[in-house]
Amino acid sequence: MAESITGELSPLLLHSELAKAYLDWLDTSFALNNPGVSSERRKLLSERGKLVTDVYLEAIRKYQTGESFASVSWGSIRFTAAC
């Protein structure tokens, strides 16, 4: 799998890798005897918006940190049966 220069998998690289993996799966699972038709199918499915949509990234603020999950006291939490 491709990684960025920093060694991390970015959302754009992940999008690209998932699209490639899905195309590879389609080629394997639904193999065609004619290489020309197979190539044309892959070309058509690789067009923008045909198989996968564009990446949508949403900028959000970083959550304010507080207590760790492990430090939360479960004694103060009451569980009731659903009716």
C-alpha positions in Angstrom: 0.0 0.0 0.0 1.3 3.5 -0.9 2.3 5.8 1.9 3.0 9.5 2.0 6.6 10.8 2.4 6.0 10.9 6.2 5.0 7.3 6.2 1.4 7.9 7.0 -1.6 6.9 5.0 -3.4 10.0 4.0 -7.2 10.1 3.1 -6.3 10.8 -0.6 -3.9 7.8 -0.7 -6.5 5.6 1.0 -9.1 6.7 -1.5 -6.8 5.8 -4.4 -5.8 2.4 -2.9 -9.4 1.4 -2.1 -10.5 2.3 -5.7 -7.5 0.3 -7.1 -8.3 -2.7 -4.8 -11.9 -2.7 -5.8 -11.0 -2.6 -9.5 -8.6 -5.5 -9.0 -11.3 -7.4 -7.2 -13.7 -6.8 -10.1 -11.1 -7.9 -12.7 -10.5 -11.1 -10.7 -14.1 -12.0 -9.7 -15.6 -11.1 -13.1 -12.8 -12.0 -15.4 -13.4 -11.7 -19.2 -11.8 -13.8 -21.9 -11.2 -10.8 -24.1 -8.3 -8.6 -22.8 -9.5 -5.6 -24.9 -13.0 -5.7 -23.4 -11.4 -6.2 -19.9 -9.2 -3.2 -20.5 -12.1 -1.1 -21.7 -14.2 -2.0 -18.7 -11.4 -1.0 -16.3 -10.9 2.3 -18.2 -14.6 3.1 -18.1 -14.9 2.2 -14.4 -11.8 4.3 -13.6 -13.4 7.5 -14.9 -14.1 10.1 -12.2 -17.4 9.4 -10.5 -18.2 6.1 -12.1 -17.1 3.6 -9.4 -16.1 5.9 -6.5 -17.0 9.4 -5.7 -14.6 12.2 -5.0 -13.0 12.4 -1.6 -14.9 14.7 0.9 -12.8 16.0 3.7 -14.4 18.0 6.5 -12.3 20.3 8.7 -13.4 20.0 12.3 -12.0 21.5 15.4 -9.9 19.3 17.7 -11.9 18.1 20.7 -11.0 19.5 24.1 -9.3 16.8 26.1 -10.3 15.9 29.6 -10.4 12.9 31.8 -9.1 9.6 30.3 -11.7 6.9 29.8 -9.9 4.7 32.3 -10.2 7.3 35.0 -14.0 7.6 34.8 -15.8 6.2 37.9 -18.3 3.6 36.8 -19.9 3.6 40.3 -21.7 6.8 39.5 -23.3 5.4 36.4 -26.6 3.6 36.7 -27.9 1.2 34.2 -31.6 0.6 33.9 -33.5 -2.2 32.1 -35.1 -1.2 28.8 -38.9 -1.5 28.9 
